[in-house]
Amino acid sequence: MSSLSRCNLLLNGQETIEVDFKSLHPRIIYAVLGIELPDGFDPYAISPDNFELPDTPEIRQQLRNLSKIGLLILLNASNPYQALGALETEFKEAKIAYDFDLLPDNLSLRNVISALKEINPEIAAKFHSGAGLLLQNYDSNIAELVISYFTEKGIPVIPIHDSFIVAKEFEQEMHYIMKEAYECIVGSTLNCIVETK
């Protein structure tokens, strides 16, 4: 279900909101390493200038979406060749679906990976390290706490990756519980950003 469709969901006839952890996996790695991220830092923000592309909001968004896939692949792949191959496959499939229609077919995915390493030098050592499995464990444990809290209160909640849909009246409670769950699993609230989509 697309983000746009999810905006129209009703739970028990009530309007809903979707609350999201911003850049959850990279933010957890930085937190575990004890590195506080500066305000406004985006681990996925690669510049169109790196690829000689026009600097428009639409191209920036598509590059960000691609680099998000790339960073997650880098954290999960066992070696650089596997990472590049997986990113090539994801890029081709997304091009077919028109998700990256503003990006050229011959976009250098090696440069995408290099740009991600430049933006995230403090966690580059975690690339190809199996850190992705650990992050998935953190992620699922956080989700379990959030879901359990609302389920025990009889409040319907729908998890979508690292975000949660709940009736609009529970928006502030969801923000609070997501931060609590992050702190419980990660050990601090360092770098934790929760926002309503």
Secondary structure in CASP SS format (residue, H / E / C, confidence):
PFRMAT SS
TARGET T0000
AUTHOR 0000-0000-0000
METHOD secondary structure of the structure
MODEL  1
M C 1.00
S C 1.00
S H 1.00
L H 1.00
S H 1.00
R H 1.00
C C 1.00
N C 1.00
L C 1.00
L E 1.00
L E 1.00
N C 1.00
G C 1.00
Q E 1.00
E E 1.00
T E 1.00
I E 1.00
E E 1.00
V E 1.00
D E 1.00
F E 1.00
K C 1.00
S C 1.00
L H 1.00
H H 1.00
P H 1.00
R H 1.00
I H 1.00
I H 1.00
Y H 1.00
A H 1.00
V H 1.00
L C 1.00
G C 1.00
I C 1.00
E C 1.00
L C 1.00
P C 1.00
D C 1.00
G C 1.00
F C 1.00
D C 1.00
P C 1.00
Y C 1.00
A C 1.00
I C 1.00
S C 1.00
P H 1.00
D H 1.00
N H 1.00
F H 1.00
E C 1.00
L C 1.00
P C 1.00
D C 1.00
T C 1.00
P H 1.00
E H 1.00
I H 1.00
R H 1.00
Q H 1.00
Q H 1.00
L H 1.00
R H 1.00
N H 1.00
L H 1.00
S H 1.00
K H 1.00
I H 1.00
G H 1.00
L H 1.00
L H 1.00
I H 1.00
L H 1.00
L H 1.00
N H 1.00
A C 1.00
S C 1.00
N C 1.00
P H 1.00
Y H 1.00
Q H 1.00
A H 1.00
L H 1.00
G H 1.00
A H 1.00
L H 1.00
E H 1.00
T H 1.00
E H 1.00
F H 1.00
K H 1.00
E H 1.00
A H 1.00
K H 1.00
I H 1.00
A C 1.00
Y C 1.00
D C 1.00
F C 1.00
D C 1.00
L C 1.00
L C 1.00
P C 1.00
D C 1.00
N C 1.00
L C 1.00
S C 1.00
L H 1.00
R H 1.00
N H 1.00
V H 1.00
I H 1.00
S H 1.00
A H 1.00
L H 1.00
K H 1.00
E H 1.00
I H 1.00
N C 1.00
P H 1.00
E H 1.00
I H 1.00
A H 1.00
A H 1.00
K H 1.00
F C 1.00
H C 1.00
S C 1.00
G C 1.00
A H 1.00
G H 1.00
L H 1.00
L H 1.00
L H 1.00
Q H 1.00
N H 1.00
Y H 1.00
D H 1.00
S H 1.00
N H 1.00
I H 1.00
A H 1.00
E H 1.00
L H 1.00
V H 1.00
I H 1.00
S H 1.00
Y H 1.00
F H 1.00
T H 1.00
E H 1.00
K C 1.00
G C 1.00
I C 1.00
P C 1.00
V C 1.00
I E 1.00
P E 1.00
I E 1.00
H C 1.00
D C 1.00
S E 1.00
F E 1.00
I E 1.00
V E 1.00
A E 1.00
K H 1.00
E H 1.00
F H 1.00
E H 1.00
Q H 1.00
E H 1.00
M H 1.00
H H 1.00
Y H 1.00
I H 1.00
M H 1.00
K H 1.00
E H 1.00
A H 1.00
Y H 1.00
E H 1.00
C H 1.00
I H 1.00
V H 1.00
G C 1.00
S C 1.00
T C 1.00
L C 1.00
N C 1.00
C C 1.00
I C 1.00
V E 1.00
E E 1.00
T E 1.00
K C 1.00
END
